[in-house]
Amino acid sequence: METSEDMSAQMDASIKAAQKAGLIPMDAPMGKPRRKKGISPTQRTLAELRKRGYLAAVVERWNPHAMCRQDLFGLIDVIGLREGETIAVQTTTGSNVADRVQKIADSDKVGLIRKAGWRVVIHGWRKNAEGRWTLREVDCS
């Protein structure tokens, strides 16, 4: 039985032979072209909080078993700290802000988070008419 390593080696040999025979240009890209990835809403929020003077960190994690991202307490993506203040942020695209407001309103944990003195906000990111990213911040405290 052939392993994926054997199959990969055979494919590489076939491509090299086709290039040598002039069937494929030597500089032809192989495989799928990679899409250029932009900056995520989470990364934009980190930059914004740091610009405002917060010590900020991502607290959502990738769960490889469930194959999904899991937010802290089911609703927090980023935490920001500065003297006398803690801010819990749910980040999203501009079109999903209403869904996130509902998610926070439905959470059984948000009351305790508020009692701890944390501000709970949603950062919705979208491009404006000029193609620049703009932030819509909704306070859910």
C-alpha positions as CSV (number, residue, x, y, z in Angstrom):
1,M,0.0,0.0,0.0
2,E,1.3,3.4,-1.0
3,T,1.7,6.0,1.7
4,S,1.0,9.7,1.1
5,E,4.7,10.3,1.2
6,D,5.2,7.8,-1.7
7,M,2.4,9.5,-3.7
8,S,3.9,12.9,-3.1
9,A,7.3,11.8,-4.3
10,Q,5.8,10.3,-7.4
11,M,3.9,13.5,-8.1
12,D,7.0,15.6,-7.7
13,A,8.9,13.3,-10.1
14,S,6.1,13.6,-12.6
15,I,6.1,17.4,-12.4
16,K,9.9,17.6,-12.8
17,A,9.7,15.2,-15.8
18,A,7.0,17.4,-17.4
19,Q,9.0,20.5,-16.8
20,K,12.1,18.9,-18.3
21,A,10.1,17.9,-21.4
22,G,8.9,21.5,-21.8
23,L,5.2,20.6,-21.1
24,I,5.1,22.8,-17.9
25,P,7.1,26.0,-17.7
26,M,9.9,25.8,-15.1
27,D,8.5,28.8,-13.2
28,A,4.9,27.8,-13.2
29,P,3.2,27.9,-9.8
30,M,2.3,24.6,-8.4
31,G,-0.8,23.9,-6.3
32,K,-3.6,26.2,-5.4
33,P,-2.7,29.9,-5.3
34,R,-2.8,31.1,-1.7
35,R,-5.3,33.8,-0.9
36,K,-3.8,36.8,0.8
37,K,-5.3,37.0,4.2
38,G,-6.2,40.3,5.7
39,I,-6.1,41.3,9.4
40,S,-8.8,39.7,11.5
41,P,-11.3,41.7,13.5
42,T,-9.6,40.3,16.6
43,Q,-6.2,41.7,15.6
44,R,-7.8,45.0,14.8
45,T,-9.3,45.1,18.2
46,L,-6.0,44.3,19.9
47,A,-4.3,47.2,18.0
48,E,-7.2,49.6,19.0
49,L,-7.1,48.6,22.7
50,R,-3.3,49.0,22.8
51,K,-3.6,52.4,21.1
52,R,-6.0,53.4,23.9
53,G,-3.5,52.3,26.6
54,Y,-4.8,48.9,27.5
55,L,-2.8,45.8,28.2
56,A,-4.7,43.5,25.8
57,A,-4.7,39.8,25.1
58,V,-6.7,37.3,23.1
59,V,-8.6,34.9,25.3
60,E,-10.4,32.8,22.7
61,R,-8.8,29.5,21.9
62,W,-8.9,27.0,19.1
63,N,-10.3,23.6,20.2
64,P,-8.8,21.0,17.9
65,H,-11.3,18.3,19.1
66,A,-14.4,20.4,18.4
67,M,-12.7,22.0,15.4
68,C,-13.9,25.5,16.4
69,R,-12.9,28.6,18.3
70,Q,-14.1,28.9,21.9
71,D,-14.5,32.2,23.6
72,L,-13.7,32.8,27.3
73,F,-17.0,32.2,29.2
74,G,-18.6,31.7,25.8
75,L,-18.6,35.4,24.9
76,I,-15.2,37.1,25.3
77,D,-12.5,37.2,22.5
78,V,-10.2,39.9,24.0
79,I,-9.6,41.3,27.5
80,G,-8.1,44.7,28.0
81,L,-6.7,46.0,31.3
82,R,-5.6,49.4,32.4
83,E,-5.6,51.0,35.9
84,G,-8.9,50.6,37.5
85,E,-10.6,49.1,34.5
86,T,-11.1,45.7,32.8
87,I,-12.8,45.5,29.4
88,A,-14.2,42.3,27.9
89,V,-14.5,42.5,24.1
90,Q,-16.5,40.3,21.6
91,T,-15.1,41.1,18.2
92,T,-16.9,40.5,14.9
93,T,-17.5,42.0,11.5
94,G,-19.8,44.9,11.2
95,S,-22.7,42.9,9.8
96,N,-22.7,40.5,12.8
97,V,-23.0,43.1,15.6
98,A,-26.7,42.5,16.2
99,D,-26.1,38.7,16.5
100,R,-23.4,39.3,19.1
101,V,-25.6,41.7,21.1
102,Q,-28.1,38.9,21.3
103,K,-25.5,36.3,22.2
104,I,-24.4,38.5,25.1
105,A,-27.9,39.2,26.2
106,D,-28.7,35.5,26.2
107,S,-25.6,34.5,28.2
108,D,-26.1,33.3,31.7
109,K,-22.5,34.4,32.6
110,V,-22.7,38.1,31.6
111,G,-24.4,39.1,34.9
112,L,-21.4,37.8,36.9
113,I,-19.0,39.4,34.5
114,R,-20.7,42.8,35.0
115,K,-20.8,42.3,38.8
116,A,-17.0,41.8,38.7
117,G,-16.8,45.4,37.4
118,W,-15.9,44.5,33.8
119,R,-17.2,46.5,30.9
120,V,-18.6,44.3,28.2
121,V,-18.4,45.7,24.6
122,I,-18.7,44.5,21.1
123,H,-16.3,45.6,18.4
124,G,-17.8,45.4,14.9
125,W,-15.3,46.1,12.1
126,R,-16.3,47.1,8.5
127,K,-14.8,49.0,5.6
128,N,-16.3,52.4,4.9
129,A,-16.9,53.9,1.4
130,E,-13.3,55.0,1.2
131,G,-12.1,51.4,1.8
132,R,-10.9,52.2,5.4
133,W,-11.7,50.0,8.3
134,T,-14.0,51.6,10.9
135,L,-15.0,50.4,14.3
136,R,-18.5,50.3,15.7
137,E,-18.3,49.9,19.5
138,V,-21.5,48.8,21.3
139,D,-21.4,48.9,25.1
140,C,-23.3,45.9,26.6
141,S,-22.4,46.7,30.3
